[in-house]
Amino acid sequence: MVRTKLILVAIAILLAAGSAGIWFLISETHVAQERRGTFFGSSKEYPTSGGEKMKVEW
């Protein structure tokens, strides 16, 4: 009886620790993706009206 309860408590602790570890891993990758997006992302706006001609004149 006591042995079964200990096994169930150990399984519950392992599941809780595993889910917390996965949660931390996922949150870290999300933060890294946001940081990567702000670093490599294009924040400039390129106007498309009234600009230069597209045809090259020789």
Buried (B, 14 or more C-beta within 10 A) or exposed (E): EEEEEEEEEEEEEEEEEEEEEEEEEEEEEEEEEEEEEEEEEEEEEEEEEEEEEEEEEE
